[in-house]
Amino acid sequence: MAAPTMPRIPETTSFYCPIRPAVHPRAAEFGAIALSWLEEQDLDIDAQQRRRLTQCDFGGLTGRTMPYGLPGPLTITAKLHAVLFALDDGLCDEAKATPHELARETSRVLRVLEAPASAWRDESPYTAALRGVRLELQEYASPSQLRRWVEGMRLYMSGLVWEAACRRDCSLPSLDDYIPMWMRAIGMAPSTALIGIVAGHGPSDADLDRPAVRALTEMTWTLVAWDNDFYSRRKEIERAADNLNLIDVLAQERDCGLLRAQEEAVALRDRVMVRFLRLYQQLRAPARGSLRLYLDGLAHFVRGHLDWASTCRRYAPPPETGITGTAGAPGSVPPPEGWWAHAPSDTGTEPLPVPSIAWWWDEPEA
């Protein structure tokens, strides 16, 4: 992979997302429980990393992306966020685990999610913690919902191994490879699989398997993944020397400077946002009950993730920027100026020229 350098590009990207914000009234409570639970898991992390995890605002992430539903599964969701953040920092990003090491660990995690009675003498605290999440989750999930969540975790874990392999390569992946693999590695597949569980009832497998609903689901994963690329790029380069993100992939593929790549990345992102909004409205109009709730849940994820990231200390700019306030939820800072865009930078409705995702622009079935 190309050696990363700190960019001379704007630190803050303006995000176009005309979805109404919302937050669960018990968000802070979910976060406090999750953080306390995480501290009991005996994860092998140093004091500095432990402090970083306290700044992640797991309650804000859970309560903004899922501002509805039952307290029980929402608390479990906050715990899942907490252990996945710890795993991402402690094993993937900054520990620089090899693909072999990650394949071994993720294989064990998946086995305990499939069969919680499975165990190893040298089992890692991450595997043990995720077994606990799975056992708690089965108290609220139907067999079908639990199966879909485990499949979501399988997609996520496969993405982590790919991510580790990319970091050991001498070059960045192509755009067409990066997009489908990063939508897996971001961890959104298990998150959207929780929507029906948190709500207490979910759509049928037949509805979830409809091509248009699958497209909207994948767009949700991708928008969250790309938005993360914009606001976390500085952190990843400074702390992990990692430039595996949409901007740098585009700079390589287009053979252009970082500023031009950032502009093009925002245009790609906004084109997907425009398509998401249009397809969401088309599907939601005739939908009823659990399917409508699921579609709304996807929209909440896109907006809620940005609301959380805008104030999360994990991604706060350096002190020299002058943004040092402590307003808002625990572990938060004021949103950066210019965080929101009033209009998309690209209003095109034609498919992006990326074969792996061009089918998102197919018209939904009757």
N, C-alpha and C positions, 0 to 999 in steps of 0.2 A: 504494500500500500504506500502511496506517496507520503513523504514526510510532511506532517501537518504544520502549518504556520498560523499564527494569529492573524486574522483578516483585518484589512482596513475597510470594513463595510459596516453599515449601521447595526448597532447592537440590538435594536428593537424593530421587529417587523409589525406592521399594522395588519390586523386580522379582520377579514370580512366575515361576519357571522351573525346575520339578522335573526337569530333565534332567541326567544325570550329567556332570560336567566331565571334560575330558581335554586333554592337550597332547602334541604331538610331541616326542620327546626331542632333536631337532636344531633346535628352534625358534630358539634364539639364533643358530645358524650361518646359517640362512636370512635372518635379519634383518641380520646383519653383511654378508653378500654383497649383499643388496638395497641397503643404504645406500651401500656402496662403489660399486656400479653406478650409483646415482642421481647421485652426485657426479661421475661421469664423463660425464654426459649434457649438461653445459653449459647447464642450464636457466637462464633469465633470472630468478633469484630473489635477493633481497637477503640479507645476513648474518643478519638476524633471522629471516626465513622459513626459512633453512637450519637454524638452531638448532631451530626448531619441528619441522622434519621429523625431526631426530635424536631427538626425544622421542616419536615415533609408535609405536615398537616394532613394526615391520613383521613381525619374526619371531614375536612373541607373537600378533599378529593371525592370521598364517598358521598357526602351530602349534596354536593353540587352536580355530580354526574348521575345520581339517583335520588332526586328530591321527593321521592314517593316511597311507599312500601312499608314492610314490616320491620320493626326494630331488631328482631333476632337475626334474620339473614343480612341486614345492613351492617350489623356489628361484625358478622363473619366476613363480609366483603371488606370492611376496613382492615381486619386481620390479614386477609389475603393480600391486600395492597401493601401492608407493612412488610410481610415476609418476602414478597416479590421484589420490593425496593431493596431490601437487605441482600437478597440473592444477586440482584443485578449489580449492585455496587461491590459487594464482597466477594463474588465469585466470577462475575462476567466482565464488567467494564474495567475496574481498577486492579483486580487481582490477575488479570490477563491469563485466565485459564486456557489451556490448549483445547482444541476440538475434542481430543480423546478424553480429557478430564471432564469436559462438559457432557459428552455423550454418556459417560459412565454415571455421572450424577443425575442427569435428566432421565436416564433409563430407570434408575432406582426410584426417582420421584414418581414417574408414570406408573411403575409397578405398584407402589403403595396407594396410588389413586384408583387403580383398577381393583386391587385386592389389599385393603388396609392391613390385613394380618401379616403380610410379607414384612420381613425384617432382616437386617444385617448387623453383625457384631460391630462393624465400624461405620454404622449409619451416621450420616451427617445431621447436624441440627436442622438444616433446611428441609431435608426429607422428613424428619420427625415432625416439624412444624406444619408442613403441608399435609401430612397424614391427619393431623389434628383438625385442620380446616376442612378436609374432606369428610371426616366423621361428624363434625358439627353440621355440615351442609346437608347431609343425607336426612337430617331430621326435618328439613323443610322442602326438599326437592323430591319430585316424582322420579321413578326410575329413568324415564325418558329425559327429563331435565338434567339429572345427574350424568347420564351418558353424554349428553351434548356438552356439558361443562368439562368432563374429562377429555373429550375430543378437542375442545378449545385449548386445554392445557397441553395436549399433544402437539397442536399447531404451534403454540408458543415455544415449547421446548425445542422443537425442530428448528425454529427460527434462531434460538440462542446458539445452537451448534453451528449454523450457517454464519452467524455473526462472528463467532470466534474464528472460523476458518477464513473469513474475509480479512480479519485483522492480521493474519499471518501471511497473506498474499502480498505480492509486490505492487499490486495496483488495485484501484477501486473497481467494483463491479459495474456492469453496464446499467443504464437506467431501467431497462426492461427486466433485468434480474433483480435490481435493488428494490423496486416497488413491491412486487409480491412477497419477497422475503422479509422486508422490513415491516410490512403490515402484520406478519406473523410474530416477529421478534419483539414488537412493541407490547405484546401481551393483551391486546384487546379482545382476542377470540374468547378466552375464558370470562372476560368482563361482560361482554354482551350476552353470553350464555346465562348470566346471572339475572338478567332483566325479569324474566318470568318468575324466577324463584323469589326474588325480592318482592315482587308485586303480589305474590300469593297465587297467581295463575298465569299461565303463559300460552302463546299460540301453539297450534298443532304443528307436528313435524311437516305436514303437507304445506302449511303456510310458510314455514321457515325455509322450506326447500324450493319455493317458487323462485325462478331466476331473478325477477325484479326485487324481491325481498333480499335475496342473497347479494345482489348488486348493492343495495342500499347498506347492508351490513358491512360489506367490504369497503365501501366508501367511508363509513364511520371509522373503521380501523385505520384507513389510509389518512384521513384528515387528522386524526389524533397523532399518527406517526409523523406526518409532515410538520404539523404545528410544533410538535416536540423538537424536530430538527431545527426549526428557526430559533426557539427561545433557549435551547440547551446547548447549542453549538459551542459557545464560549466555554461553558463548564466542562464539556467533554474534552475539548482540546487542552484546556489548562490542567485538568486533573487526571486525564487518562491518555493524553496525546492521541486522541481518536478523532479523525475527520471523516468517519463513515456516516455521511448525512447527505440529504438531497442536494444541498448547495454545492458541495465538493464533487459529488457524482456528476452533476450537470456541468461544472467547470471542466472536468476531464472529458466528458462526452462531447461537449460543444467546443472544446479547446478555446475557452474564453476566460476572462478574468472573473474574480469572485463577485464583484459588484454586479456584473452582467448576469452571472449565474444566479445570484440571489433574486434579481428582478424576474428572471425566467421561472425560477422556482415558485415565486409568489403567483405568477400568472397561471402555472400549472395547478397550484393549490386552489386558486379562485375558480378556475374552470370546473374542478371537481366539486367545489362548494356550490356553484350554480346548478350543476347537474343534481347534486344531492337534494337541494331545495325543491327543484322541479319534480323529481321522482317521488320525494316524500309527500308532496301535496297530491300527486296523482294517486298514490297508493292509499293515502290516509282518507281521502274523500269517501270512498265506498266502504272502508274498513270499519269493523265493529269489534267491541269487546277486547279480547286478549291481543288480537293482531294490532288494533289501533294503539293499545298500550305499549306494545313492543316497538312500533314505529316511533311513538313519542319518546320512548326510552332511548332510541338511537340518537334522536335530535338532542335530548338532554345530555348525552355523552359528549357530543361535538361541542356544545356550548359550555357545559359545566367544566370540562377539562380546561378550556381556555380561561374561564373565570378563576379556577383554582391556580393555574400556572401564573396568572397575572400578579398574584400576591404571594406566591410561595417563596420562602427564603432559600430553598434549595437552588433556585435559579436567579436569585437576586443579583443585580449588577454589582461590580466592585465598589468599595466605599468612595473612591474618587469621583464617582458619578453624582454623588450628592443624594442618592436615594437611600436613606437610612431609617426611615420611619418604622413604627411598629404597630400601625393601626390595623384593625381587622382581626381575623382569626389567629389563634396561637401559631407562631412560626410564620407570620406573613408580613409583607411590606406593602406600601401603597402601589397600585398598578402603575407601570411606566407610562409616561406621557406618550400619546400616539399609539396606544396598544390596539385600539379599534379603528377599523376602516369603515367609512360610510358607504362605499360602493366597491364592487369587485374590480380588480385590475384587468380582468379578462372576462368578458360577458359572452364569449363564444358558446354555442350549443352543440357544435360538432364534436365527435369523439377525439380524445387526445391521440396522437400518433404513437401509441404505445400498445403493441399487440396484446400484452398480458391483461390489460384492463379496458381495451376499447369496447368490449361487449357491455360495459356498464351503460352505454348510450343506446342500447337496443330498447325499443319501445316495450312497455310491459304488456303481458298477455291480457286479454279481456277478462 
